[in-house]
Every structure is written in structure tokens, then in C-alpha cells.
Amino acid sequence: MAAAQAGDRTAYRDLLREVAPLVRRVVRGRFPFLSAHDSEDLVQDVLLSLHQVRATYDSTRPFLPWLMAIARNRSADAARRYARRSANEVTVEEYPETSDPAQTNRLDETYRDPEALRQAVKELPKGQRVAIELLKLREMSLKEAAVVSGMSVAALKVASHRATRALRLALGARD
């Protein structure tokens, strides 16, 4: 490690080749429940940490305890990540199509008065009306609608948002 700190690339490469199997054994011994992929990720994390803090190694002290301290700290971080992940993840056999089938895709909540919608769209200011017609009714992309309307993408976004809000208010007031 002292030679690697002095800039000897060959010594650094040899050091990493020698410590990698040792770190693998330590990781597998402490975390036998990890998959091979997760175990190797942890080994790489330890080696990356070694690389990042190599300047802090004091060559007058033994190397292996310093390396094992890095491995212990990275392992503790990995254990915390593993515990958080396993505490918050839920295993399911089949993923639902929507988040809550009882609350989504309900036909009884669809708007059923197309004439009132046409009238509400006609009453919108011109910029908002154009934005709704191009983006929502013709389903154009923002770039396509910008070319057709001559409005900027940002202006179309603002107009579409304001039009949607105005339509909700107008159609909600009629119910």
C-alpha cells in the first residue's frame, strides 16, 4: 500500500488483486444470505472505498486492520440498506394493472355530456382553446403542437394547464 501511495501503479494493481479475494471471503462470511450479485456489489463498494481513502492510510501502521475497518463500515452500510429495503418491499405474485382496482377505471365517473364539454372548450380564451384542441383532442406532442400553433412549448404547457383547470371548474359548476 505504501508503494501504491507513492504512485507505483503496478503495486496498486497487485494490492487490489491480493485483497479482493480476502474481501470476498469476509463479505460472504458476514452476509451468507446475500445473492452472489449483491455480495459482489458489496466487495466492489469496499474496493472503491479503499481507492477513495487510500491517501489516509498511515504506512507506519498495519494494513489489514485498516482494510478490515473499511470493510466493516461498508458492510454496516450495506446491512442498513438491506434492512430498509426488506422492511419496505412487499413480494407479490402478480402485479396489478392499476394501483387500486376499486378506485381507478370507474366508468360511472366519466363525463357524459359531450355538448357541455364542446361549449366549455369554445368559451376558453383562444390560446387555451388551441392548446386543449392540439394536445388533448388531437393528441399531438408538445413539439408538434408548437409548430402548428406557433406557440412555444412552455406557453403550450401553461395554456393547457390553465385550460384544464378552467374546464374542470366550468363543467363542475354545471353539475
C-alpha positions in Angstrom: 0.0 0.0 0.0 2.9 2.4 0.7 4.2 1.8 -2.8 0.8 2.4 -4.2 0.5 5.7 -2.3 3.9 6.7 -3.8 2.4 6.3 -7.3 3.5 2.8 -8.2 0.7 1.6 -10.5 1.9 -2.0 -10.6 2.0 -2.2 -6.8 -1.5 -0.8 -6.6 -2.8 -3.3 -9.2 -1.2 -6.1 -7.3 -2.6 -4.9 -4.0 -6.1 -4.9 -5.4 -5.7 -8.3 -6.8 -4.5 -9.6 -3.5 -7.1 -8.0 -1.2 -10.1 -8.7 -3.5 -10.4 -12.4 -2.6 -9.9 -11.6 1.1 -12.7 -9.0 1.0 -14.9 -11.5 -0.8 -14.4 -14.1 1.9 -15.2 -11.5 4.6 -18.3 -10.4 2.9 -19.6 -13.9 2.2 -18.8 -14.9 5.8 -20.7 -12.0 7.3 -23.6 -12.0 4.7 -24.2 -15.5 3.6 -27.8 -14.6 2.8 -26.9 -12.1 0.1 -27.2 -13.2 -3.5 -23.9 -13.5 -5.5 -24.7 -10.3 -7.3 -25.3 -8.3 -4.1 -22.3 -9.8 -2.5 -20.1 -8.8 -5.4 -21.6 -5.3 -5.3 -20.5 -5.0 -1.7 -17.0 -6.3 -2.5 -16.7 -3.6 -5.2 -18.0 -1.0 -2.8 -15.3 -1.9 -0.3 -12.6 -1.8 -3.1 -13.9 1.6 -4.3 -13.8 2.9 -0.7 -10.3 1.7 -0.4 -9.4 3.6 -3.6 -11.1 6.7 -2.4 -9.5 6.8 1.0 -6.1 5.4 0.1 -4.4 8.7 0.9 -5.4 8.4 4.5 -3.5 5.1 5.1 -0.6 5.5 7.5 2.2 3.3 6.3 3.6 3.0 9.8 0.6 1.0 10.9 -0.6 -2.4 9.7 -2.6 -2.5 6.5 -5.0 -5.4 7.1 -6.7 -3.8 10.2 -7.2 -0.6 8.2 -8.7 -2.5 5.3 -10.9 -4.5 7.6 -12.2 -1.3 9.2 -13.2 -0.1 5.7 -14.9 -3.5 5.0 -16.7 -3.4 8.4 -18.0 0.2 7.7 -19.1 -0.6 4.1 -20.7 -3.9 5.4 -22.6 -1.9 8.1 -23.9 0.5 5.4 -24.9 -2.5 3.3 -26.7 -4.1 6.2 -28.7 -0.9 6.8 -29.6 -0.7 3.1 -30.7 -4.3 3.1 -32.8 -4.0 6.2 -34.5 -0.8 4.9 -35.2 -2.5 1.6 -36.5 -5.7 3.1 -38.7 -3.8 5.5 -40.3 -1.7 2.8 -40.6 -4.1 -0.1 -43.6 -6.4 -0.5 -43.4 -9.6 -2.6 -46.4 -10.2 -4.8 -47.2 -13.0 -7.2 -48.8 -10.8 -9.8 -48.6 -7.0 -10.2 -52.0 -5.3 -10.5 -52.7 -3.3 -13.7 -53.6 -0.2 -11.7 -52.8 1.0 -8.2 -56.2 0.2 -6.7 -58.8 -1.5 -8.9 -61.6 -0.3 -6.7 -60.6 3.4 -7.2 -59.5 3.5 -10.8 -61.1 3.0 -14.2 -64.5 3.5 -12.9 -67.0 4.1 -15.7 -69.6 5.8 -13.5 -67.2 8.8 -13.1 -66.6 9.5 -16.7 -68.0 12.8 -18.0 -71.1 12.0 -20.1 -72.2 15.4 -21.6 -70.1 16.0 -24.8 -72.2 19.1 -25.8 -71.4 20.8 -22.5 -67.7 19.9 -23.0 -67.8 21.4 -26.5 -69.4 24.5 -25.2 -66.9 24.9 -22.4 -64.0 24.5 -24.8 -65.5 27.2 -27.1 -65.7 29.6 -24.1 -61.9 29.2 -23.4 -59.6 32.0 -24.4 -58.0 31.4 -27.8 -54.6 30.2 -26.5 -56.1 27.8 -24.1 -58.5 26.5 -26.6 -55.8 25.9 -29.1 -53.7 24.1 -26.5 -56.5 21.8 -25.5 -57.5 21.0 -29.1 -54.0 20.2 -30.2 -52.6 18.5 -27.1 -55.7 16.7 -25.7 -58.1 16.3 -28.6 -55.7 15.7 -31.4 -53.1 14.1 -29.1 -50.2 15.9 -30.6 -46.8 16.1 -28.9 -45.7 19.4 -27.4 -43.2 19.9 -30.2 -45.8 19.2 -32.9 -48.4 21.5 -31.3 -45.7 24.2 -31.0 -45.0 24.0 -34.7 -48.7 24.0 -35.7 -49.8 26.8 -33.3 -46.7 29.0 -33.4 -46.6 28.9 -29.5 -43.6 27.9 -27.5 -43.6 24.6 -25.7 -43.6 26.4 -22.4 -46.6 28.5 -23.4 -48.5 25.4 -24.5 -47.9 23.8 -21.2 -49.1 26.8 -19.3 -52.2 27.2 -21.5 -53.0 23.5 -21.3 -52.8 23.5 -17.5 -54.9 26.7 -17.2 -57.5 25.3 -19.7 -57.8 22.0 -17.9 -58.4 23.8 -14.6 -60.9 26.2 -16.3 -62.7 23.2 -17.9 -62.9 21.4 -14.6 -64.4 24.5 -12.9 -66.8 25.2 -15.7 -68.0 21.6 -16.0 -68.1 21.1 -12.3 -70.3 24.2 -11.8 -72.8 22.8 -14.3 -73.3 19.5 -12.4 
